[in-house]
Amino acid sequence: MTTDVGSRRGARHARTTELSTLPDGGHGHGHGGPVPPAPWRTRLVLALLVLPALVATGLGLWQLWPAEAGIPDRVPVVVEGSELVSATVVGPLEGEAAGDASWPTTDDSTIGNVEIRLADGSTSGMQAEPRFELEPGDPVIALYIGDFAETPVPYVFMDYEREVPLGILAVAYVLVVLLVARWRGLAALVGLAVAFAVFVGFTFPALLSGENAMGVALVTSSAVMLAVLYLAHGLTARTTVALLGTLAGLALTAGIGAWATGAAQITGASEEIAQNLPTIAPGVDLRGIALCGLVLAGMGVLNDVTITQASAVWELRALAPLAPRRMLFARAMRIGRDHIASTVYTIAFAYVGAALPLLLTVWLLDQTPMMTLTSGEIAEEIVRTLVGSIGLVLAIPITTAIAAVTVPTGAALAASAGVGHDGADPTPEDDVPTRPDERV
């Protein structure tokens, strides 16, 4: 019995030493310092792996870039003789104008006409549906209709003016990001701006001109990830590992999504706005746009989990310089499983919040739950959620495996600290917390 207990303690001590010995010439307490840059051979291999994606992205942009003649003309918001103006609500319109019969109103024509103040200080009448419940002082966008210029009510309510609150919210967001994340936050904001430039300059025109939606989705996601990841996290081996994992996840998402949209007969025409799109842009492929949206929707979450997994492996290496790669993979996957568990319901909850009015409307329909889940509006979102989640889950072990193979070894970490492996004292086993399933 004594021999058995002693051998167990010895095995545990050896494992603890292997996991936690730090090359600092003293006891390690989880402060191994930063991991040195990956060896040049590793960086070369990573560069060779990323190079095909970089070349394919450039060729894709060149091949799919829409010709100016193929992009549909933009639709005017107002007809000739009319214009949109900013105004402020003064209050209910009184007098003869309130009951003017020259403008089609609700049954009670004294309800809905309000007085507005224009930018030049003058006042006029505006038609507004009672459901908007406009209050004095509300900033609004009003449509001036030239044909009714001589009537007391030549304006009609179009929308609320939201520039000021949205501007304040945007400034607050930028300040918070800069305050907390500092230069890295600034780099992330620049990356976000680059992503939107890609969407507006390439993705939207390409889809509207009828270019292959799958190609547009893959080229867009690759270009955005190349810019966002390196801008936000730097040109490092760790970032490249996250990029490779993200690209693998996006490829899987696109492949599974292509099958799912066909098998589930996702037409992309479940919403009224989408149904009207072919009228404005005859070349669009609604099913292809649905697939493109599926891929783009998964970019952000994929980027989140891949950079987290790559960082987890690097941090584990810093804490355990001598741990074998298989153990780094196993420990990082424990983090990954926790991330998967939380992300699964995060995606579902995000959909519920975004589509709440639709869900409430469908819930009121007197039909079976299966009919509800397989209806066009709901099925499209279910496919988007499930396909995105599958790609996300598969990207975690892929990224973790690449990171475990790529992260510098304990020898490199020891060399960066200027000592050898033998110069470090083993960490006392009492200093190393163990999981319950690892205790002997």
Buried (B, 14 or more C-beta within 10 A) or exposed (E): EEEEEEEEEEEBBEBBBBBBBBBBEEBBEEEBBEBBBBBEEBBEBBEEBBEEBEEBBEEBBEEBBBEEEBBBEEEEEEEEEBEEBEBBBBEBBEEEBBBBEEBEBEEEBEBBBBBBBBEEEEEBBBBBEEEBEBEEEBBBBBBBBEEBEEBBBBBBBBEEBEEEEEEEEEEEEEEEBBEEBEEBBBBBBBBBEBBEEBBEEBBBBBBBBBBBBBBBBBBBBBBBBBBBBBBBBEEBBBBBBBBBBBBBBBBBBBEBBBEBBEEBEBBBBBBEEBEEBEEEBEBBBBBBBBBBBBBBBBBEBBBBBBBBBBBBBBBBBBBBBBBBBEBBBEBBBEBBEEBBEEBBEBBBEEBEEEBEEBBEEBEEEEEEEEEBEEBBBBBBBBBBBBBBBBBBBBBBBBBBBBBBBBBBBBEBBBBBBEBEBEEBBBBBBEEBEEEEEEEE
